């Protein structure tokens, strides 16, 4: 077996990631009827229902105006509700509705089904090896990122 360069691995990884992302958008968003960005919001609200709109924008790393546009569409769909914060009337909190909870659960199920399909081509040993290798890469990237930030 010939040696593989880091550049070739990067290309394969990026290509695989792009294919998985495309499959995710087709499968999950297509099945549930959500749009890009809405799934992340539903996921965050599932864990932190009532999060502040400003904090939500920071967490998603998007402009508040862009978030507001997404939230308007989600509110029209009946998935979220915005309320003025009782302690600080300048702040807006975002809550999942019952309908939003259902859509969020459908997304989780569709994501799980897609992941099982994609990674189902690997046997359990291969999945464990992949998890170990990805964890090793993540650890290296996180550590090297800390070094760069401290310089």
QUIQUIPE-V733275 format. One record per backbone hydrogen bond with DSSP energy under -0.5 kcal/mol. CO is the residue of the C=O (numbers start at 0). NH is the residue of the N-H. If there is no record, write none. Layout:
# QUIQUIPE-V733275
<<CO	NH> <CO	NH>>
This chain:
# QUIQUIPE-V733275
<<4	8> <5	9> <6	10> <7	11> <8	12> <9	13> <10	14> <11	15> <12	16> <13	17> <14	18> <15	19> <16	20> <17	21> <18	22> <19	23> <20	24> <21	25> <22	26> <23	27> <23	28> <24	29> <26	30> <27	31> <28	32> <28	33> <34	37> <34	38> <36	40> <37	41> <38	42> <39	43> <40	44> <41	45> <42	46> <43	47> <47	50> <50	93> <51	55> <52	56> <53	57> <54	58> <55	59> <56	60> <56	61> <62	66> <63	67> <64	68> <65	69> <66	70> <67	71> <68	72> <69	73> <70	74> <71	75> <72	76> <73	78> <73	79> <74	77> <78	96> <80	94> <82	92> <87	90> <90	84> <91	52> <92	82> <93	49> <93	50> <94	80> <96	100> <97	101> <98	102> <99	103> <100	104> <101	105> <102	106> <103	107> <104	108> <105	109> <106	110> <107	111> <108	112> <109	113> <110	114> <111	115> <112	116> <113	117> <114	118> <115	119> <117	120> <118	121> <122	126> <123	127> <124	128> <125	129> <126	130> <127	131> <128	132> <129	133> <130	134> <131	135> <132	136> <133	137> <134	138> <135	139> <136	140> <137	141> <138	142> <139	143> <140	144> <141	145> <142	146> <143	147> <144	148> <145	149> <146	150>>
